[in-house]
Amino acid sequence: MIVKTFTEPEGDSLYSENDQQIFSCINADSGQCVKETVLPFRTNEQFLQTLVNGTTLYAFSPAENTFTVRELTTGEEIQRVESVTERPVQYGQLLYASDNRVIFSEEYEDAAEQAQLYFWLDLSDIDYTSHHQVYLCARPECTHDTDDCTSVIRGNIYVFAANNQLYLLGTVDENSSPPALISSALDGSGRRTLTQFPSNYQFDPRIYTDDTALYILMDIVESQTAQAQRQLVRVNLTSGAYDTVCTFPPEYTMLYPAGAAGRRLIFAQLQYDSGAEDYTTVYHFLDVDTGSFVEEEKLAVDIQNGSFWEGGKLYEILYEEETIRITDPVTGSESTHSYAQVYQIPGYPAFKHDIGAFAVDEGCVGLSLRAEDSSDEKNYVFHLDLNSGEITPFTLFKTFKPQPITVMAKQKDILLVTVDYIEAVGDDMMHTYTPKYALITEENYKASAAEYTPIESYFYPNAWA
C-alpha cells in the first residue's frame, strides 16, 4: 500500500483557513485509490501537524489540543486523545509462535514525541497452556519500565524471531546512532550486538530469513551526492557477518518486496504499457543463492486485477471472470475458483463488485465486500472453500469497531485472536482501549462459532471482568 499526501488550496490564496490535506491510500498492485482521508490544513491560524508511518496517520492539532491516530486504508479514527499528555498509545505485533506459547509486542508511543518516532516496546509471553499473558521478564520485583528489564526496549526498532532467538534491528536507543542487529534468547536475556551497520545504511523493515541468515533490503546513501544504491544484504544470524547478495541495477531500483517462494525473494514493479495505455504489475524473482534475477520466471499481472502473495503462491482476483486464480511459481501449478455465488446469497444486500480477498489458510480464501448502498458501512466477510467451492458467511466481528476478528497466531488447530476492545474514558477525559485476547479452535473459527478461551493478562487484568 502506498500513501500519497498533498495539499489542496482554496483559490489562489496562500494558507487559507479552508485549505485541505488529502491522504490517498493507493493499492501498490492495482494502482487504484483505496481510500482518501481529508483533514484541514490548519485550524484557528495553527497548522495541523501530521506524520504518516506505513498506512497509519498521526495528527496533532495545537488549536484543539488533540492527538488522533487514523488507519488510512479505511479512513477510520483508531485513537483520539482530547487533552494531549504523556499517556501512551498501544499497538500489538506478533513476534514468535511455538507449540505452547507466543511472544508478542505492544508498542507504547509517546504522543508528545511522536515526530521523533520514539517508542517503547514491551515484549510479552502468552502461554497456550495456562492461558495467561505475562511480561517477558523473569524478575518478580521488576516494574517493567526501566532499561534493565528484558521486556522493555527503547528506540526506533523492528523486532522478529528466528532460529529460536529474538532479534532487534534498527536504532536501539534514543539517539541517531547507526542501525544495529541485536540478538537475545526468547526470554529476552543474553542480549548482545551481532552487527553494527555503517551510518549510511538505511533498511527496509520487510525482511526475510531462512533461520540461518537474515536478508535485508538496504539503501546505501552516498554522503556527498545523497543518492542511494539499493542492495540485498545477507546477515549470518550466528556470527553477525554480512555480505552483499545483489546490487540492484538501475532498472530495478523501484522494486518493492512482495513475498518469498522457496529460495527466491519476490519483488513487485509497476510497468507502463504505452500500447495498452495501462499499467502492469510485474513480479521478479531473485535467487538468494546466486544473487541474480531469474527473468524467465517473472510474472506479469494485469493491474485491473487485484493480487497478493501468501505462502509462496500468487493470488489474483479476476474481477471480470469473478474468480480467484492461484499460481505456484515453484511447481508451475495453477487453479481457479469462482466466487460468483457470493452475489446471490439470500438475506444479504447487493454488493459492489470491487471485492477484497485474503488467504485464511491453504484451503480457504476470505472475501471482503461492501454494500452498494453507501449508507451501509458494514464490511461483509465470506469464506470460500477452495476444495468444495462452498461460500459461507463469516460472522465473528468486534463490537468496538465492526471489523472481522482476524487471526494473530496459529499453532496446530489453536488460533490466537483479539475478540474485542473495551473503551473507557477517565476523569481526565483520556480514552483507553483494552484488548480482549482469546484462543479459539480453527474449526470453531471457520464455522463462526464464538467459543473462546479467555487469555488472562497482567497488562489488562479487567479485560474479561
C-alpha positions as CSV (number, residue, x, y, z in Angstrom):
1,M,0.0,0.0,0.0
2,I,1.3,3.5,-1.0
3,V,0.2,6.7,0.8
4,K,0.3,9.9,-1.3
5,T,-0.1,13.2,0.5
6,F,-0.9,16.6,-1.0
7,T,-2.4,19.9,0.0
8,E,-5.4,21.3,-1.9
9,P,-5.5,25.1,-1.6
10,E,-8.7,27.1,-1.8
11,G,-8.5,29.6,-4.6
12,D,-5.2,31.5,-5.1
13,S,-4.7,32.4,-1.5
14,L,-1.7,31.0,0.4
15,Y,-2.6,29.0,3.6
16,S,-6.3,29.7,3.6
17,E,-8.2,28.6,6.6
18,N,-10.2,26.2,4.3
19,D,-7.1,24.5,2.7
20,Q,-7.2,20.7,3.0
21,Q,-4.6,18.0,3.4
22,I,-5.6,14.9,1.3
23,F,-4.1,11.5,2.1
24,S,-4.6,9.0,-0.7
25,C,-4.1,5.3,0.1
26,I,-3.2,3.6,-3.2
27,N,-3.0,-0.2,-3.7
28,A,0.5,-0.8,-5.0
29,D,-0.6,-3.8,-7.0
30,S,-3.6,-2.3,-8.8
31,G,-2.7,1.4,-8.7
32,Q,-6.2,2.2,-7.6
33,C,-7.1,4.6,-4.8
34,V,-8.5,2.5,-1.9
35,K,-9.4,5.4,0.4
36,E,-8.9,9.2,0.6
37,T,-8.8,10.9,4.0
38,V,-9.3,14.6,4.1
39,L,-8.1,16.8,7.0
40,P,-7.9,20.6,7.4
41,F,-4.6,22.2,6.7
42,R,-4.9,24.5,9.7
43,T,-7.4,25.5,12.4
44,N,-7.6,28.8,14.1
45,E,-4.4,30.0,12.5
46,Q,-2.5,27.0,13.8
47,F,-1.2,24.3,11.4
48,L,-2.2,20.7,11.8
49,Q,0.9,18.5,12.5
50,T,0.8,15.2,10.7
51,L,3.1,12.1,10.4
52,V,2.5,9.1,8.2
53,N,4.1,5.8,9.2
54,G,3.1,3.0,6.8
55,T,-0.7,3.4,6.5
56,T,-1.1,4.9,9.9
57,L,-1.7,8.7,10.1
58,Y,-0.7,10.5,13.4
59,A,-2.1,14.1,13.7
60,F,-1.7,16.7,16.4
61,S,-3.9,19.8,16.4
62,P,-2.4,22.6,18.6
63,A,-5.6,24.6,18.3
64,E,-7.8,21.8,19.7
65,N,-5.0,20.2,21.8
66,T,-6.0,16.8,20.4
67,F,-3.9,13.9,19.1
68,T,-5.5,11.4,16.7
69,V,-4.5,8.2,15.0
70,R,-6.2,7.0,11.8
71,E,-5.9,3.9,9.6
72,L,-5.6,5.3,6.1
73,T,-6.8,2.1,4.3
74,T,-10.3,2.6,5.9
75,G,-10.1,6.3,7.0
76,E,-11.3,5.2,10.5
77,E,-10.1,7.0,13.6
78,I,-8.4,4.5,15.8
79,Q,-7.5,6.7,18.7
80,R,-8.3,10.2,19.9
81,V,-6.7,11.9,22.9
82,E,-8.7,15.1,23.8
83,S,-6.1,16.6,26.0
84,V,-2.6,15.5,25.0
85,T,-0.4,14.2,27.8
86,E,2.3,11.6,28.2
87,R,-0.2,8.7,28.1
88,P,0.9,6.1,25.6
89,V,-1.0,4.7,22.7
90,Q,-0.9,0.9,22.4
91,Y,-0.5,-1.4,19.4
92,G,0.4,-5.1,19.1
93,Q,2.6,-7.2,16.9
94,L,3.3,-11.0,16.8
95,L,6.9,-12.0,17.0
96,Y,7.2,-15.7,17.7
97,A,5.0,-18.8,18.0
98,S,5.7,-22.3,19.2
99,D,3.6,-25.3,20.2
100,N,2.5,-23.8,23.5
101,R,3.1,-20.1,23.5
102,V,3.5,-16.9,21.5
103,I,5.7,-13.9,22.1
104,F,4.2,-10.7,21.0
105,S,4.9,-6.9,21.4
106,E,2.9,-3.9,22.5
107,E,4.2,-0.5,21.4
108,Y,3.8,2.4,23.7
109,E,4.2,5.6,21.6
110,D,4.6,8.9,23.4
111,A,2.3,11.3,21.7
112,A,4.4,14.3,22.7
113,E,7.4,12.9,20.9
114,Q,5.7,11.3,18.0
115,A,7.6,13.3,15.4
116,Q,10.9,11.7,16.6
117,L,9.3,8.2,16.3
118,Y,10.4,7.5,19.8
119,F,8.7,4.5,21.3
120,W,8.8,1.8,24.0
121,L,8.3,-1.8,23.1
122,D,7.0,-4.2,25.8
123,L,7.5,-7.9,25.0
124,S,5.1,-10.3,26.5
125,D,4.6,-14.1,26.6
126,I,1.2,-15.7,26.1
127,D,1.2,-19.3,27.3
128,Y,-1.3,-21.5,25.5
129,T,-1.5,-23.9,28.4
130,S,-2.1,-21.6,31.3
131,H,-4.0,-19.0,29.2
132,H,-2.0,-16.1,30.7
133,Q,-0.2,-13.1,29.2
134,V,2.9,-12.1,31.2
135,Y,5.9,-9.8,30.8
136,L,8.9,-11.3,29.1
137,C,10.9,-10.8,32.2
138,A,11.9,-13.3,35.0
139,R,12.4,-10.8,37.8
140,P,9.4,-10.7,40.1
141,E,10.4,-7.3,41.6
142,C,10.7,-5.6,38.2
143,T,8.4,-2.7,37.4
144,H,8.9,-3.3,33.6
145,D,9.6,0.3,32.8
146,T,13.4,0.6,33.0
147,D,16.2,-0.2,30.6
148,D,17.4,-3.2,32.7
149,C,14.1,-5.0,32.1
150,T,14.3,-7.6,29.4
151,S,10.7,-6.8,28.2
152,V,11.4,-3.1,27.6
153,I,13.2,-1.8,24.5
154,R,13.8,1.9,23.6
155,G,14.5,3.1,20.2
156,N,13.3,3.0,16.6
157,I,13.5,-0.7,16.0
158,Y,12.0,-3.8,14.3
159,V,11.7,-7.0,16.3
160,F,11.4,-10.5,14.9
161,A,12.1,-14.1,15.9
162,A,14.2,-16.7,14.0
163,N,16.4,-19.7,14.8
164,N,14.9,-19.8,18.4
165,Q,16.2,-16.3,19.1
166,L,14.8,-12.8,19.3
167,Y,16.4,-10.2,17.1
168,L,16.2,-6.4,17.2
169,L,17.0,-4.4,14.0
170,G,17.3,-0.6,14.0
171,T,18.4,2.2,16.2
172,V,18.1,0.7,19.7
173,D,18.4,3.9,21.8
174,E,17.1,7.4,21.9
175,N,19.9,8.9,19.7
176,S,20.5,8.8,16.0
177,S,23.1,6.1,16.1
178,P,23.8,3.7,13.2
179,P,21.4,0.8,12.8
180,A,22.4,-2.5,14.6
181,L,21.3,-6.1,14.7
182,I,21.0,-7.3,18.3
183,S,20.1,-10.9,19.4
184,S,18.8,-12.4,22.7
185,A,17.2,-15.6,24.0
186,L,13.5,-15.9,23.6
187,D,13.1,-14.9,27.2
188,G,14.9,-11.6,26.5
189,S,18.0,-12.5,28.3
190,G,21.6,-12.5,27.0
191,R,21.1,-9.5,24.7
192,R,24.2,-8.8,22.5
193,T,25.1,-6.8,19.4
194,L,25.6,-9.1,16.4
195,T,26.2,-6.4,13.8
196,Q,26.7,-2.7,13.7
197,F,26.0,-1.3,10.3
198,P,27.6,1.9,8.9
199,S,25.6,5.1,9.5
200,N,24.7,5.5,5.8
201,Y,22.8,2.2,5.7
202,Q,19.0,2.6,5.6
203,F,17.0,-0.6,5.8
204,D,13.5,-1.7,4.7
205,P,11.6,-3.4,7.6
206,R,10.2,-6.1,5.3
207,I,12.8,-8.7,5.9
208,Y,13.2,-12.4,5.2
209,T,15.0,-15.2,7.0
210,D,15.8,-18.9,6.4
211,D,16.7,-19.4,10.0
212,T,20.4,-19.2,9.2
213,A,20.6,-15.8,7.6
214,L,18.7,-12.6,7.5
215,Y,18.0,-10.9,4.1
216,I,17.6,-7.1,4.3
217,L,16.9,-4.6,1.6
218,M,19.4,-1.8,2.2
219,D,19.7,1.7,0.6
220,I,23.4,2.7,0.8
221,V,23.4,6.5,0.8
222,E,26.3,8.4,-0.7
223,S,27.1,11.2,1.7
224,Q,28.3,13.7,-0.9
225,T,25.5,13.2,-3.5
226,A,22.8,11.9,-1.2
227,Q,22.0,9.3,-3.8
228,A,21.2,5.8,-2.7
229,Q,22.4,2.4,-4.1
230,R,20.0,-0.4,-3.3
231,Q,21.5,-3.7,-2.2
232,L,20.2,-7.0,-0.8
233,V,22.3,-7.7,2.3
234,R,22.7,-11.2,3.9
235,V,23.5,-11.3,7.6
236,N,24.6,-14.6,9.3
237,L,22.4,-14.9,12.4
238,T,25.1,-16.7,14.4
239,S,28.2,-14.7,13.7
240,G,26.7,-11.4,12.6
241,A,28.9,-11.3,9.5
242,Y,27.2,-9.8,6.5
243,D,27.8,-9.6,2.7
244,T,26.0,-8.3,-0.4
245,V,23.9,-10.8,-2.2
246,C,22.9,-8.4,-5.0
247,T,23.4,-4.8,-6.1
248,F,20.2,-3.7,-7.9
249,P,20.8,-2.4,-11.4
250,P,19.2,1.0,-12.2
251,E,16.1,-0.6,-13.9
252,Y,15.3,-2.5,-10.7
253,T,15.6,0.4,-8.2
254,M,11.8,0.9,-8.0
255,L,11.1,-2.7,-6.9
256,Y,9.4,-3.3,-3.6
257,P,9.3,-6.7,-1.6
258,A,6.2,-8.7,-2.2
259,G,6.9,-12.2,-0.8
260,A,9.1,-15.3,-1.0
261,A,8.9,-18.6,-2.7
262,G,11.4,-21.3,-1.9
263,R,14.9,-19.8,-2.3
264,R,13.6,-16.8,-4.2
265,L,12.6,-13.4,-3.0
266,I,9.7,-11.8,-4.9
267,F,9.8,-8.1,-5.9
268,A,7.0,-6.2,-7.5
269,Q,7.3,-3.5,-10.1
270,L,4.8,-1.3,-11.8
271,Q,5.4,-1.1,-15.6
272,Y,3.6,1.2,-18.1
273,D,2.4,-0.4,-21.3
274,S,2.3,2.5,-23.8
275,G,0.4,0.4,-26.4
276,A,-2.4,-0.6,-24.0
277,E,-2.1,2.8,-22.1
278,D,-2.2,0.9,-18.9
279,Y,0.0,-0.4,-16.1
280,T,1.1,-4.0,-15.4
281,T,2.4,-5.4,-12.1
282,V,5.5,-7.4,-12.8
283,Y,6.8,-9.8,-10.2
284,H,10.6,-10.5,-10.4
285,F,12.3,-13.5,-8.7
286,L,15.7,-13.0,-7.1
287,D,17.6,-16.2,-6.4
288,V,19.3,-15.6,-3.0
289,D,21.9,-18.3,-3.6
290,T,23.2,-16.9,-6.9
291,G,22.3,-13.2,-6.3
292,S,20.7,-13.0,-9.8
293,F,17.2,-12.2,-11.0
294,V,15.6,-15.2,-12.8
295,E,14.0,-13.2,-15.6
296,E,12.5,-16.2,-17.4
297,E,10.3,-16.9,-14.4
298,K,8.9,-13.4,-13.9
299,L,5.1,-13.0,-13.8
300,A,3.0,-10.1,-15.2
301,V,-0.4,-9.3,-13.7
302,D,-3.0,-7.0,-15.2
303,I,-3.2,-4.0,-12.9
304,Q,-7.0,-4.2,-13.2
305,N,-6.9,-7.4,-11.2
306,G,-6.1,-7.4,-7.5
307,S,-3.1,-9.6,-6.5
308,F,-1.2,-10.6,-3.4
309,W,1.3,-13.3,-2.3
310,E,0.8,-15.7,0.6
311,G,2.7,-18.9,1.4
312,G,4.8,-18.6,-1.8
313,K,1.7,-18.5,-4.0
314,L,0.3,-15.7,-6.2
315,Y,-3.4,-15.0,-5.6
316,E,-5.2,-12.9,-8.3
317,I,-8.7,-11.5,-8.2
318,L,-10.1,-11.7,-11.7
319,Y,-12.9,-9.3,-11.4
320,E,-14.4,-9.8,-14.9
321,E,-14.5,-13.6,-14.5
322,E,-15.5,-13.4,-10.8
323,T,-12.8,-15.9,-9.9
324,I,-9.7,-16.3,-7.8
325,R,-6.6,-17.6,-9.6
326,I,-3.8,-19.2,-7.6
327,T,-0.4,-19.8,-9.1
328,D,2.5,-21.7,-7.5
329,P,5.7,-20.4,-9.3
330,V,7.8,-23.3,-7.9
331,T,5.7,-26.1,-9.3
332,G,4.0,-24.1,-12.1
333,S,0.6,-25.3,-11.0
334,E,-2.4,-23.1,-11.4
335,S,-6.0,-23.3,-10.2
336,T,-9.1,-21.0,-10.5
337,H,-12.0,-20.8,-8.1
338,S,-15.3,-19.0,-8.7
339,Y,-16.8,-16.6,-6.2
340,A,-19.8,-15.6,-8.4
341,Q,-22.3,-17.1,-6.0
342,V,-21.4,-14.6,-3.3
343,Y,-23.7,-12.1,-5.1
344,Q,-26.7,-14.4,-4.8
345,I,-26.6,-15.4,-1.1
346,P,-30.2,-14.9,0.4
347,G,-30.6,-12.3,3.1
348,Y,-27.6,-10.1,2.1
349,P,-27.7,-6.7,0.3
350,A,-26.5,-6.1,-3.2
351,F,-22.7,-5.9,-3.1
352,K,-20.2,-3.8,-5.0
353,H,-18.0,-5.9,-7.4
354,D,-14.6,-4.5,-6.3
355,I,-14.2,-7.1,-3.6
356,G,-11.1,-7.7,-1.5
357,A,-9.5,-11.1,-0.9
358,F,-7.1,-12.6,1.6
359,A,-5.8,-16.1,2.4
360,V,-7.4,-17.6,5.5
361,D,-5.2,-20.8,5.1
362,E,-4.1,-23.1,2.3
363,G,-7.6,-24.3,1.7
364,C,-9.7,-21.2,2.2
365,V,-9.8,-17.6,0.9
366,G,-11.6,-14.8,2.6
367,L,-13.8,-12.4,0.6
368,S,-14.5,-8.9,1.8
369,L,-17.4,-7.0,0.3
370,R,-19.2,-3.6,0.8
371,A,-22.9,-3.0,0.1
372,E,-23.9,-1.0,-3.0
373,D,-25.9,1.2,-0.6
374,S,-23.4,3.8,0.6
375,S,-25.3,4.2,3.9
376,D,-24.5,0.6,4.8
377,E,-20.9,0.9,6.2
378,K,-20.5,-2.7,7.3
379,N,-17.7,-4.8,5.9
380,Y,-19.2,-8.2,5.0
381,V,-16.9,-11.2,5.0
382,F,-17.3,-14.7,3.5
383,H,-15.1,-17.8,3.3
384,L,-14.5,-19.6,0.0
385,D,-13.6,-23.2,0.5
386,L,-11.1,-23.9,-2.3
387,N,-11.8,-27.7,-2.3
388,S,-15.6,-27.7,-2.4
389,G,-16.2,-24.2,-3.8
390,E,-18.7,-23.6,-1.0
391,I,-19.1,-20.0,0.2
392,T,-20.2,-19.4,3.8
393,P,-20.7,-16.1,5.8
394,F,-18.1,-15.3,8.4
395,T,-19.8,-13.6,11.4
396,L,-17.2,-13.2,14.1
397,F,-16.9,-9.4,14.4
398,K,-15.6,-7.0,17.0
399,T,-18.3,-4.7,18.5
400,F,-15.9,-1.8,19.3
401,K,-15.4,-1.3,15.5
402,P,-17.4,-3.5,13.2
403,Q,-14.4,-5.3,11.8
404,P,-13.9,-9.1,11.4
405,I,-11.9,-10.9,14.0
406,T,-8.6,-11.9,12.5
407,V,-6.0,-14.5,13.4
408,M,-2.9,-13.2,15.3
409,A,-1.2,-16.6,15.6
410,K,-1.8,-20.3,14.8
411,Q,-0.3,-23.4,16.4
412,K,-1.7,-26.7,15.2
413,D,-5.5,-26.2,15.4
414,I,-5.5,-23.4,18.0
415,L,-5.8,-19.8,17.0
416,L,-5.0,-16.6,19.0
417,V,-7.3,-13.7,18.3
418,T,-8.3,-10.3,19.6
419,V,-12.0,-10.7,20.3
420,D,-12.7,-7.0,21.0
421,Y,-11.6,-3.8,22.6
422,I,-13.1,-2.1,25.7
423,E,-13.2,1.6,25.5
424,A,-13.1,3.7,28.7
425,V,-13.0,7.4,29.5
426,G,-11.2,8.5,32.6
427,D,-11.8,11.6,34.8
428,D,-9.2,13.4,32.8
429,M,-11.2,12.6,29.6
430,M,-8.5,10.3,28.4
431,H,-9.6,7.4,26.3
432,T,-8.2,3.9,26.9
433,Y,-8.7,0.8,24.8
434,T,-8.2,-2.6,26.5
435,P,-7.8,-5.6,24.2
436,K,-9.5,-8.9,24.9
437,Y,-7.2,-11.8,23.8
438,A,-8.6,-15.3,23.5
439,L,-7.9,-18.8,22.0
440,I,-10.3,-20.5,19.6
441,T,-10.1,-23.7,17.7
442,E,-9.7,-23.5,13.9
443,E,-12.9,-25.5,13.4
444,N,-14.9,-23.0,15.5
445,Y,-13.3,-20.0,13.9
446,K,-14.2,-21.2,10.4
447,A,-17.7,-22.0,11.5
448,S,-18.1,-18.6,13.1
449,A,-18.8,-20.3,16.5
450,A,-17.8,-17.8,19.2
451,E,-16.4,-20.4,21.6
452,Y,-13.4,-18.6,23.2
453,T,-10.9,-19.4,25.9
454,P,-10.1,-16.1,27.5
455,I,-6.4,-15.1,28.0
456,E,-5.9,-13.6,31.5
457,S,-3.5,-10.7,31.2
458,Y,-1.2,-9.0,33.7
459,F,-1.3,-6.0,31.3
460,Y,-5.1,-5.8,31.2
461,P,-6.4,-7.5,34.4
462,N,-10.0,-6.3,33.9
463,A,-10.4,-7.2,30.2
464,W,-12.6,-10.2,30.8
465,A,-14.2,-9.0,34.1
